[in-house]
Amino acid sequence: MNRKVFVTGDISTRDKLKLTGFIDGFSKISETTYLQPRLKDQIEINGYYDVIFGESGDWTDIEYTNIRNVFMWCVIDPNIIRTISEKYPDTNFYICSKSLIHDTDVTNEYIEKYGTSSYMKHGMEGVDIREFSEVIVNSEKIDNGLYKITQNLFYLYLPCSLVAENLKSENPNKDIDITYFGTRNNRPGVSNILNWMETNGYNVVYNRPDNYISPEECIEYYKRSIITIHEQVGPVYLEFPVRFGEASYYGSKIFSLDIMENLEKYAKYDPNIPEFRSFKNTEDLIDSAVKYIESYRNGVREIDNKDYTYEFYCKKILQLSR
């Protein structure tokens, strides 16, 4: 059966590649239509929608009578969606969490480190992680990161750390040591690392306040760089960001400042999360980065054969659609 997919969400922001990556990925294997926000205004009363996927601020306001499968790419309380799913028994609802909230080791560490079980509470989104863990424990585990909560309500872990499938541009003679593209006002560790590396003669590339670098340009820099740095901050404490996938795919190793240990441990065993190195302080990260760069220059390469592409998840979503 040839599925028709509708993708929704805002593609006017800097993070547009998250959605356009899915639009392009679905387009390779199915008929795909983009629905701009607000989703509620786009749904035709007499229309039929086989698969709707994406980001929306009005999932709770939609009329689902003529929608067969809906994949909500957000962190949302399953009890809220459970009530809606009971009203529309012929619709399959998938809560596609961007955050790693189904793993008990991760969630317990989050509660311990940050002193709260509340996570991402803003508007429609957010959960109490302790209550969510109870939902997962009482759900049927179908696959890694996939749970059946009720007959027509499911949980699917769908991270942001994705990249468009493409022929990799092999560049063993990378001419950039360190890259970082993103906000720095809430990441003091990133600034300290960049300043130290630059002061000590390493080739460092990052976005400056007066120099906009597009998402497409970021990817070109990742192809040329040995290491990409990251600092895990709130409110997305449990998300693996876009840069993890884009940088790793083109051979730029992620070095991350993060006080949580279980994020790195989870990534090692998930075949769809890029592996990365985690550090609790800038000194250890810098020391390891210097050694890694020297090792890379001497021909030692770390191979990442995981599949964290939009295309992988597009196929998975269509396989799950019933």
C-alpha positions as CSV (number, residue, x, y, z in Angstrom):
1,M,0.0,0.0,0.0
2,N,1.4,3.4,-1.0
3,R,1.0,5.6,2.1
4,K,0.3,9.3,1.8
5,V,2.2,11.3,4.5
6,F,1.4,14.7,5.8
7,V,4.2,16.6,7.6
8,T,3.5,19.6,9.8
9,G,5.7,22.1,11.7
10,D,7.4,25.4,11.3
11,I,10.1,25.4,8.6
12,S,10.9,29.1,8.8
13,T,13.3,28.8,11.8
14,R,17.0,28.0,11.9
15,D,16.1,24.5,12.9
16,K,14.2,23.9,9.7
17,L,16.4,21.0,8.6
18,K,14.8,18.8,11.3
19,L,11.5,19.0,9.5
20,T,12.7,19.3,5.9
21,G,14.9,16.3,6.5
22,F,11.7,14.3,7.2
23,I,9.8,15.9,4.3
24,D,12.6,14.9,1.9
25,G,13.0,11.4,3.6
26,F,9.3,10.6,3.3
27,S,9.2,12.0,-0.3
28,K,11.7,9.3,-1.4
29,I,9.3,6.5,-0.4
30,S,5.8,7.9,-0.4
31,E,3.5,10.7,-1.6
32,T,4.3,13.6,0.9
33,T,2.5,16.9,1.6
34,Y,3.5,19.7,3.9
35,L,0.9,21.2,6.2
36,Q,2.0,24.6,7.6
37,P,0.9,25.6,11.2
38,R,-1.7,25.8,12.6
39,L,-2.5,22.2,12.0
40,K,-6.0,22.6,13.2
41,D,-6.7,25.1,10.4
42,Q,-5.3,22.7,7.7
43,I,-7.3,19.6,8.5
44,E,-10.3,19.3,6.1
45,I,-13.5,17.9,7.7
46,N,-14.2,15.7,4.7
47,G,-10.6,14.8,4.0
48,Y,-8.7,11.5,4.8
49,Y,-5.2,11.5,6.4
50,D,-3.4,8.2,6.4
51,V,-0.3,9.4,8.3
52,I,0.4,12.8,9.9
53,F,3.8,13.4,11.4
54,G,5.6,16.4,12.9
55,E,5.5,19.2,15.4
56,S,2.4,21.1,16.4
57,G,1.2,23.2,19.2
58,D,-2.4,22.1,18.9
59,W,-2.4,18.3,19.0
60,T,-5.1,18.4,21.7
61,D,-7.4,20.5,19.5
62,I,-7.5,18.3,16.4
63,E,-10.5,16.5,15.1
64,Y,-9.0,12.9,14.5
65,T,-12.1,11.2,13.0
66,N,-10.5,11.0,9.5
67,I,-6.9,10.5,10.6
68,R,-5.6,7.0,10.7
69,N,-2.1,7.4,12.2
70,V,-0.6,10.4,14.0
71,F,3.0,10.7,15.1
72,M,3.4,13.7,17.5
73,W,7.1,14.6,17.6
74,C,7.1,16.2,21.1
75,V,7.3,15.5,24.8
76,I,3.8,15.3,26.1
77,D,2.0,13.7,29.0
78,P,0.6,10.3,27.8
79,N,-2.4,10.7,30.1
80,I,-3.5,13.7,28.1
81,I,-3.2,11.7,24.8
82,R,-4.8,8.7,26.4
83,T,-8.0,10.6,26.9
84,I,-8.0,11.7,23.3
85,S,-7.1,8.2,22.0
86,E,-10.1,6.8,23.9
87,K,-12.4,9.3,22.0
88,Y,-10.9,8.2,18.7
89,P,-10.4,4.4,18.8
90,D,-9.8,4.1,15.1
91,T,-6.8,6.4,15.2
92,N,-3.3,5.2,16.2
93,F,-1.5,7.7,18.3
94,Y,2.3,7.7,18.7
95,I,4.0,10.0,21.2
96,C,7.4,10.5,19.5
97,S,9.6,11.8,22.3
98,K,12.7,13.8,21.3
99,S,14.0,13.3,24.9
100,L,15.4,10.2,26.5
101,I,12.6,9.7,29.1
102,H,11.9,6.0,28.8
103,D,15.2,4.8,30.2
104,T,15.0,4.3,34.0
105,D,18.8,4.9,34.6
106,V,18.6,8.2,32.7
107,T,15.5,9.4,34.4
108,N,16.6,8.4,37.9
109,E,19.9,10.3,37.3
110,Y,18.0,13.3,36.1
111,I,15.9,13.4,39.2
112,E,19.0,13.0,41.4
113,K,21.1,15.6,39.6
114,Y,18.5,18.3,39.1
115,G,16.3,17.7,42.1
116,T,13.0,17.5,40.3
117,S,10.9,15.0,38.4
118,S,9.3,17.8,36.2
119,Y,10.7,17.9,32.7
120,M,10.1,20.3,29.8
121,K,7.0,21.7,31.3
122,H,6.0,24.5,28.8
123,G,2.6,25.0,27.3
124,M,1.3,21.8,25.9
125,E,4.5,19.9,26.4
126,G,6.2,18.4,29.4
127,V,5.9,15.4,31.7
128,D,6.5,14.3,35.3
129,I,9.3,11.8,34.7
130,R,8.4,9.7,37.8
131,E,4.8,9.4,36.7
132,F,5.9,8.7,33.1
133,S,8.2,5.8,34.3
134,E,5.1,4.2,35.8
135,V,3.3,4.4,32.4
136,I,6.3,2.8,30.7
137,V,6.7,0.0,33.3
138,N,3.0,-0.9,32.7
139,S,3.3,-0.8,28.9
140,E,4.2,-3.6,26.5
141,K,7.8,-3.2,25.1
142,I,7.7,-3.9,21.4
143,D,11.2,-2.9,20.5
144,N,14.0,-0.7,21.6
145,G,12.4,2.7,22.4
146,L,9.0,1.5,21.3
147,Y,6.1,0.7,23.7
148,K,2.4,-0.1,23.5
149,I,0.6,1.9,26.2
150,T,-3.0,1.0,25.1
151,Q,-4.6,-0.6,22.1
152,N,-4.1,2.6,20.0
153,L,-1.6,4.6,22.0
154,F,2.1,4.1,21.6
155,Y,5.4,5.6,22.7
156,L,8.3,5.9,20.2
157,Y,11.7,7.4,21.0
158,L,12.6,9.6,18.1
159,P,15.7,11.8,18.7
160,C,16.7,15.0,17.0
161,S,20.2,13.8,16.3
162,L,19.5,12.9,12.7
163,V,21.0,13.7,9.3
164,A,20.0,13.4,5.7
165,E,21.2,10.2,4.0
166,N,23.9,11.1,1.5
167,L,27.1,9.9,0.1
168,K,29.7,10.7,2.7
169,S,32.4,13.2,1.6
170,E,35.5,11.4,2.9
171,N,38.0,14.0,4.0
172,P,40.9,12.4,5.8
173,N,42.9,15.6,5.6
174,K,40.6,17.7,7.7
175,D,41.9,21.2,8.1
176,I,39.8,22.4,11.1
177,D,40.5,21.1,14.6
178,I,37.3,22.3,16.5
179,T,33.9,23.5,15.4
180,Y,30.9,24.8,17.4
181,F,27.7,26.3,16.0
182,G,24.9,27.4,18.3
183,T,24.1,29.6,21.3
184,R,26.9,30.4,23.7
185,N,25.3,32.8,26.2
186,N,24.1,29.8,28.2
187,R,27.1,27.6,27.5
188,P,30.1,29.1,29.4
189,G,32.0,25.9,29.1
190,V,31.9,26.0,25.3
191,S,33.3,29.6,25.3
192,N,36.1,28.5,27.7
193,I,37.1,25.6,25.4
194,L,37.0,27.6,22.2
195,N,39.1,30.4,23.8
196,W,41.7,28.0,25.1
197,M,42.0,26.0,21.8
198,E,42.2,29.2,19.8
199,T,44.8,30.8,22.1
200,N,46.9,27.7,21.9
201,G,47.1,27.7,18.1
202,Y,44.4,25.3,17.1
203,N,42.2,26.0,14.1
204,V,38.8,26.8,15.6
205,V,35.6,27.7,13.7
206,Y,32.4,28.9,15.4
207,N,29.6,31.3,14.8
208,R,30.3,34.9,15.9
209,P,27.6,37.4,16.8
210,D,28.2,39.4,13.6
211,N,28.6,36.4,11.3
212,Y,25.6,34.2,10.6
213,I,26.4,30.7,9.5
214,S,23.5,28.8,7.8
215,P,22.7,25.2,8.7
216,E,24.0,24.2,5.2
217,E,27.3,25.9,5.9
218,C,27.5,24.1,9.3
219,I,27.5,20.8,7.5
220,E,30.3,21.8,5.2
221,Y,32.4,22.8,8.2
222,Y,31.6,19.5,9.9
223,K,33.1,17.7,6.9
224,R,36.3,19.6,7.5
225,S,36.6,19.3,11.3
226,I,38.0,16.7,13.6
227,I,36.0,17.5,16.7
228,T,32.6,19.3,17.4
229,I,32.0,20.4,20.9
230,H,28.7,20.6,22.8
231,E,27.5,21.5,26.3
232,Q,24.3,19.9,27.6
233,V,22.0,22.6,29.1
234,G,18.4,23.1,30.0
235,P,15.6,22.9,29.2
236,V,16.6,20.0,26.9
237,Y,18.7,18.1,29.4
238,L,17.8,14.7,27.9
239,E,17.9,15.5,24.1
240,F,20.7,14.7,21.7
241,P,20.7,17.7,19.4
242,V,20.9,18.0,15.6
243,R,24.6,18.7,15.7
244,F,25.2,15.2,17.1
245,G,24.0,13.6,13.9
246,E,25.3,16.1,11.4
247,A,28.8,16.3,12.8
248,S,29.2,12.6,13.5
249,Y,27.9,11.6,10.0
250,Y,30.8,13.5,8.5
251,G,33.4,12.2,10.8
252,S,33.6,15.1,13.4
253,K,33.7,13.5,16.8
254,I,31.3,15.0,19.4
255,F,32.9,16.0,22.7
256,S,30.2,17.0,25.2
257,L,30.2,18.7,28.6
258,D,27.5,17.0,30.6
259,I,27.1,16.2,34.3
260,M,25.0,13.1,33.5
261,E,26.8,9.9,32.8
262,N,23.9,7.7,31.6
263,L,23.3,9.7,28.4
264,E,26.7,8.6,27.0
265,K,26.1,5.0,28.2
266,Y,22.7,4.9,26.5
267,A,24.2,6.2,23.2
268,K,26.8,3.4,23.1
269,Y,24.1,0.7,22.9
270,D,21.5,2.4,20.8
271,P,22.1,1.7,17.1
272,N,20.5,5.0,16.1
273,I,22.3,7.5,18.4
274,P,25.8,8.7,17.4
275,E,28.4,7.8,19.9
276,F,30.1,10.7,21.7
277,R,32.5,11.4,24.5
278,S,31.2,13.0,27.7
279,F,33.1,15.1,30.2
280,K,32.3,16.7,33.5
281,N,34.7,19.6,33.2
282,T,36.4,21.7,30.5
283,E,39.9,20.7,31.6
284,D,39.3,17.0,31.0
285,L,37.6,17.7,27.7
286,I,40.5,19.9,26.5
287,D,43.1,17.4,27.5
288,S,41.3,14.6,25.7
289,A,40.6,16.8,22.6
290,V,44.3,17.6,22.3
291,K,45.2,13.9,22.4
292,Y,42.4,13.0,20.0
293,I,43.5,15.6,17.4
294,E,47.1,14.4,17.6
295,S,45.9,10.8,17.2
296,Y,43.7,11.8,14.2
297,R,46.6,13.6,12.6
298,N,48.6,10.4,12.9
299,G,46.1,8.4,11.0
300,V,44.0,6.9,13.8
301,R,40.3,7.0,12.8
302,E,37.1,6.1,14.8
303,I,34.4,4.5,12.5
304,D,30.7,5.1,13.3
305,N,28.5,2.7,11.4
306,K,25.2,3.5,13.1
307,D,22.1,4.5,11.2
308,Y,20.8,7.9,12.5
309,T,19.3,9.2,9.3
310,Y,15.9,10.7,8.6
311,E,15.4,8.0,6.0
312,F,15.7,5.2,8.7
313,Y,13.0,6.8,10.8
314,C,10.7,7.6,7.8
315,K,10.8,3.9,6.9
316,K,10.1,2.9,10.5
317,I,7.2,5.3,10.8
318,L,5.6,3.9,7.7
319,Q,6.2,0.3,8.9
320,L,4.4,1.2,12.2
321,S,1.4,2.8,10.4
322,R,-1.5,0.5,10.2
